[in-house]
Amino acid sequence: MKDLTVTAIPFFFGSMGAEYLWLRQRDLDGLREATGRDLSQGVYEPRDTAASLTMGVGSLLAPLALSRLLRPLTPGRGRYGTALVATAVSAAAVTTAADRLARQPEGAGEPPGRATRRSIARRVASLGGVAAVVTGGVAATTAWADRTTLGRLFGRRIVRDLGSGPLALAAAVAGWDFIYYWNHRFSHECRALWAIHVVHHSSERYNLSTALRQPVAEAFGAFVPYSLLCLFGIRPALVLRARGINLLYQFWIHTESVGSLGPAEEALNTPSHHRVHHGSNGRYLDRNHGSILIVWDRLFRTFEREDEPVRYGLTKNLGSFNPLRIATHEYAEILRDVASATTWRDRLSFVLRGPGWAAARRNEKSAAAAS
């Protein structure tokens, strides 16, 4: 089955060209006064657009390379899977022992060399914690992906095969949309997943090219598997078709050039709703996670209307158009935080809790060190 997103590449570029020309011909200041929206944020900036397109190409090529790289490391399947798990367990054990040594009380009259041993123990715990988190994370995510493939779960389906008709396709699209909502929401609430998804939010512009600024490291994420649909009799081919339909729909909502769609705003995800999702305004953070439908956000109370000008980008912007930095900056921050942590609770929290928690914890530690 052809990948709809690949087939649609001419449409993507044609639409971006049309949007670019439309914006060039408009009085953006006049539109801002008339609509209350700053459409200049949708104007194509060459370096930003180049970064988005580069990330789009990377999102197509990276899975091919990573699948070959990670296959030998998959526990239970790859030749190095057992060694990877053993490394993670050993690193965790060494780190735990080093934590204990580093927490030995300080004081006058302590035995000679204890301060030196404490310092060494802190460095060992720092390196060991990072090694345990990285190897454990790779082991967990590769094992999860291997055990939740479309074919594997379709073979274990609990409902009869629904066939390939229109009703089965409709069920696949609706099911994908529901799972997408939760994966998208978790990508904002779990920092390990945010490190993957932050790529898509890193642009301070908002136009159709932003839709193509996609993650390149999804192989390192443990998501709710879309293959769950196969358990309910939906064929793998239809799951992939639903993916293509979902991604095609999401392309057009990344624009400043479309205003409100009236009654359609009540059920569908629209450019207005998705502009909110990309906003770094305080009231817009972690809102409107839906893909085709906005009803999930309404149902699970993550919906917000566009009622103030949107400020795009991150709460702390990168100031860089380098695709490598865009793709890796949050991972680098996570590793720095894990290296600085002195307890397993903090290490795991820096990885698994939300980005907001990590920032608050860093501020708390800085304040304690300064006092």
N, C-alpha and C positions, 0 to 999 in steps of 0.2 A: 504494500500500500504506500502510495506517495505521501511524503510529509507535506501537509498543506502549507506549513510556514515557508518551506523551501519553494514550493510552487508559487507562492504569493510574493516572492522577492521583487519582481517587476512592479507589482501593485504598491509595495512599500515605498520604493524609490519614486514612483510616479506621484504618490500622495504627498511625500515630503517635498517634491518639487513644486507641486500645486500650492501647498501651504506656504512655502517660502515666497512664491510670487504673490500670493494673496496678501501676506503681511507687508510686503514691500510697497504695495499699492495703496495701503490704508493710512489714514491719519490716526496714528496710534494715540496721540495726545487727546484727540477728539473722542476716540473710542473709550479711553480711560474715563473721561468726564461723563460719557453717556452710560457706560456699563458699570463703572466702579471697579473694573478689573484692569490690571496693568498688562496689556497684551504685549508690551515690549519684552516681557519675560519669555515670550514664545518665539522671539526673533532668533534665527539661526546664527550662532557664534561659531566661526570656523573650527577653533580648537576644541570646543565643547562637542560639536557635531562629530568631529573626527574621533574623539574619545568614545562617543556613544557607538559609532559604527564599528570601531575596533573591538569594543567589548561585545558587540553583536556577533561579529565573526568568531571571536574567541569562544563565545558560548556554544557555537556549533562545533568547533574543533576540539575544545578542551575535553568533552566527554569521551571522544575517541581515544585521545592520548591517555587520559586518566584511567579508563577502563583497563587498558593493557598494563598500565603501571601498577594498579591496585589489585588486579586479579591474583598475582602470586602471594599477596599479603592477606587474602581473605581467609579468616579462620574456618577450618572445616573443609576448605577447597584448595587454597593455594599452598604451595610447598613451603612458604615462609610464614603461614598463618599462625602456627603453633609457637614459633619463635617470637612473633610479634606480641602475642598474648603473654608469653613468659617474660618478655622485656617489660611490658606494662606492669605486671604483677611485681617483678623484682624492683623496678624503679619506685613503685608505690611503697614497698616494704622498706627500702633504703631511706626514702624520704620521711617515712613515719619515724624511723629510728633517729634520723638526723634532727627531726623536729623536737623529739624528747631531749636530746643532748643540748640543742640550742636554747631550750627553755630552762636549763639549770639555773638556779638563782645566783645572782651576782652579789658580791659583798666583800667587805674587808676580811682579810685572812683566808680567802679561798685558796685551795691548793695551786701551786705554780703550774702554769700551762693551761688552766681551765678556761681562761678567757680566750686563749688561742684556739682551743678545741671548740669553744662555742662559735667563734667566728668561722672556722672551717665547716662546722656543722650547718650553719646558716647557708653558706655557699652550696654545700652538697644538697640541702633541702631545696634550694632555689632551682638548681639544675635538675634534680631528681623529680621535682614536682612538674616541671615543664615536660620532661621525658615521659612521665607516666600519663599526663593528660594527652599529649600528642599521640603516643602509641596506643593508648587505650581508646582514644577517640577514633583513630583509623580502624582499629580492630572492630569496634562496635558498629560503625557506620557501614563498613564493607560487609560484615556479617548480616546486618539488617537488610541491606540492599539485595544480597544474594538469596536470602530466604523469603523475599517478598516480590519476586519477579512475577510478571503477568502470567507466564505459562505455568509456574508452580502453583499459584493460587487458583487459576482456572481449573487445573487438574484436581483441586480439592473443593470445588464449588459445592455449596449447600443448597443451591437452587438449580433447577434444570436449565440447560442452555436456552437463552431467550432468542437465539437466532440473530439475523442481521437486518431485520426490517426497521421501519421508521420508529416504531414504539421502543424497540431495543436501543436505537440510536438516541432517542429522546431521553431514555433512562440513563444512558451513558453520559450525556451532556449535563443533565441535572445532577447526577451523582458526582461527576468531576467537579462541578461548580461548588457543591457542598463541601467536598474534601478540600478544594482549593481555598475556600474561606478559612478553614482551620489551619491549613499549612501557612497561609499568608499571615494570619493572626499570630501563630506561634513564631513566625520569622521576625516579628516585632517584639515578642515577649521573651524570647530565649536568645541570649547573646551569641551562642554558637551558630544559630540559624541567621541571626541578624548579620553576622560577619559575611555570610553568603549574599544576603538580600540587600545589604547597604549599598552595593554597587548600583542598584537600580535607582536609589534615592540620592545619589551623590551629585547629580547635576543641579545647578542653580537656574537652569533654563527648563522650559516645559513646552516641548513640541513633539511632533511625531518621531523624531530621531531618538527622543528619550525612551520611547517604547522598546527600542532595540538595544538599549544599554542593559544587558542581561548578565546574570552571574556566570562565572566560569568554574565555580568550585562546588556545584551542587552535589558532587560525589561524596563530599565530606559532611553531608547533612542527613540526619535521621528523621525523615518526614513521615507523616501519615501516608502510607502507600496508596496510590491510586489503584493499584492492583486489587485492593479490597473489593472493588466493583466486580472483579471476576468471580469472587465467592458467590455473588448473587446472579450468576448466569450470564453476565455481560462478556462477550468475547474480547480477547486482547486487541484484535483489530479495531473494534469499536471504541475501546478505551483510548487507543492512539488517535482515532479520528476525533473523539471528543476533545483530546488535548489540542489538536490543531484548530478546531473551532473556537475553543477557549482563547488560545493565543491570538488568533485573527481578530476576535472581538476586542481584546484588550488593546490592540494597536491603535484603533481610531479614537480611544478615549484619552489619549495623551496629547491634548491640544488645548490651546487658549482660544482657538478660532471658532469654537462652537459654544454658544451660551446655553441657557436652560432649554430643556426639551419638553417642558410642560408636564402633562400627566405621566409621561414615560418615566419621569424622575422618581415616581413612587415605587416602581418595581424593578427598573433596570439600573445597572451601574452606568453612569453617563460621564462625559467630560467634566461636568460640574462636580459630581461626587468624587471623581478620581483626582481632581485638582486638590480637593481637601486632603485626600490621602497623601499626596506628595508635599503637603505644606509642613513647614517647620514651626508654624505658629503653635503656641502652647495648647490651644483648644483643639487643634487639628491633629495632634500627635496620636498615632495608633488608632486611627478612625478609617472607616469605609474600606474594609478588606475584601469586599466582594469582587467577583470577576465579571460575570454576565449579569447576575442578579444582585440587587442591593437588599433583598428581603432578609438575607442572613444577618446583615448588620442591624437591621431593624429588630429582628427577632432576638439577637444576642447582645443588643444594647451597645453596639460600637458605631452607630450611625451619627453623622454630623453633617448639617447642611453648609453649603458655601455661603456664608453671610458676612465675611470680612475679607479684605484682600489677602491673597495667598502669598506667603514668602517661601520660595522653593529652596530645596537643598537640605542639609543636615543642621542640627542645632549647633554644631561646630563644623564649619565647612573646611574642606581639604585645601582649597587654594591651589589645586594641581589638576592638570589634564592628562597626567601620565597614567595610562591604563594599568600598568603594573602596580603603581601606588594605589589606584582606585580599587583594584582587586584584592590587595593584601593589607591595607592599612588597619582594618579592624582586627584581623588575625594578629598583627604585630602588637596592637594594644592589649589584646587578650593575653598573649604570651608574657608581655611585660608585667601585667597584673598578676598572673599566676606565679611568675618568678619572684615577685615582691611579697606574696602571701606567706603567712607563717602557720596556717592551719589548713586542714583539708576542707573544712567548711567554707573558708574564703576561696580556696582554689576552685572548688566545684561551683561555688556561687558566681565567681567571675566568668565561668563558662556557661552555666545553665540559667542563671537568672537574667533579668532584663538589662539592657544598656543603661537605663536610668539608675538601677541599683548599683551598678559598677561605678558610675560617676559619683554617686552619693558616698559609697564606701571609700573611694579614693580621697574625697574631700574630708571624710571623717578621720582617716589615717593621717592625712597631712596636718589637720588641726591638732591631733593628739601628739604628733611629733614636734610641733611648734610650741606646745604648751610645756 
